[in-house]
Amino acid sequence: LSTVMRAKFKIPDRDDPRALATMEHYLQLIDELSADTGFLVGGSFSVADLTAASLLAVVICPDAIPGPPLPPLPDALLEIRGEPLQRPGGAWVDSIYRTWRRAGIGSGPNTVSA
C-alpha cells in the first residue's frame, strides 16, 4: 500500500533532497509574504495562514499538534529541524500554529477570512 500511495501522490523517498529544497522554497516564500503584515494574504489571519502553518507544523513544531504524539521524525528531518526555526518563515509557522491552534478559529484577535 505504501508503494502505491507514494506513486499516486508523488511522495519522494525520505532521503530525497528535493523534499528539503521544497520546504526551504516555501519557507522563503513565507518569509517574503509575511514580512509586512505578519500574515500571508492581507492584514489578518486567513485560510492561507491556516493551511501553510498546518502543513509545516509537523516539521517545525510537532509538539504543538494535538492528539497522540506523532511517530518520531526521520533522522534527516531531525537534523534540519532547528534550521527552519532560525528563519523568519519557520518562526512564523511556529507562532501562527501555536497561537491560532490554541485560540481556535474565530476566537483569536482576528476572524478567519477566506
Stockholm file with secondary structure:
# STOCKHOLM 1.0

chainA/1-114         LSTVMRAKFKIPDRDDPRALATMEHYLQLIDELSADTGFLVGGSFSVADLTAASLLAVVICPDAIPGPPLPPLPDALLEIRGEPLQRPGGAWVDSIYRTWRRAGIGSGPNTVSA
#=GR chainA/1-114 SS CHHHHHHHTTCCCTTCHHHHHHHHHHHHHHHHHHTTTSSSSTTSCBHHHHHHHHHHHHHHCGGGSCSSCCCCCCHHHHHHTHHHHTSHHHHHHHHHHHHHHHHCTTTSSSCCBC
#=GC SS_cons         CHHHHHHHTTCCCTTCHHHHHHHHHHHHHHHHHHTTTSSSSTTSCBHHHHHHHHHHHHHHCGGGSCSSCCCCCCHHHHHHTHHHHTSHHHHHHHHHHHHHHHHCTTTSSSCCBC
//
